[in-house]
Amino acid sequence: MQNKDLIFALESLEREKNISREDTLKTIEDALISALRKNLGRNALLSAHIDLEKGAIEAYQTLAVVEEV
């Protein structure tokens, strides 16, 4: 899905179902994190962000760097 398609879908939801764009983006980000947890484990520290202006979907995992394991 391209950026303009995502924006159009968000605008349609906002208009037809009266669901705010921010709420929808938050739900999509949460779903992305949930899917990543299935792969990386329940205890993984994850975050996700959708930037509509750049057309970017970013997901991050925070890891602790230790001297010894």
N, C-alpha and C positions, 0 to 999 in steps of 0.2 A: 504494500500500500504506500502510495506516495504521500508527501506532506499535504498537498492540496486535497487529496481524498480523505485524509484523517480530519482535516479542518472542516470539510463539508459534512462529514458524518457527525462530528461534534456539534456543528451548527444545527443540523437536522434534529438531533436529540434534544438540543436546547429549545428549539422552536416547537417541535411536535409533542414532546413528553415533559417539557418544562423542567429539564434536568440541567443544572449548570455545567458549563464546560469544565470548570475546576473540579467538580465532583466526579465527572466522568474520567478526567485525566488521572485523578487520584486512584480511582477504582482500577484503571488499566495498569498503573504503576504497581499497585498492590498485587494484582494478578501476576504480573511479571515476576515480582519478588517471590510469590508463592510457587511459581513454576521453577524458579531457580533453586529454591529450598529443596525441592524434590531431587534435584541433581547434586547439590552441594551439601545437603544435610540441614537438619532443623536448627542447629545452633550457629549456622553461618551468619555473620553480620553483613547484611545486604542492604543496598539502597538503589533506587531507580528514579530516573527523571526523564520526562518527555519535554523537549524544547520545540515548540511549534514553529518558532521563527527560523531556527536552523534546520528543522526537519530531522532532528536527532533524537534517538532513544538511547539513553545511557543507563547502564547498570554497573554497580560496583560491589566488590566484596572487600571488606576490611579484614586484614590479617594482622596478627601480632608477630613481630619479629623478635625472636629470642636467641640468646647465645648458644644454648644447648637444648636438645630435645629430651 
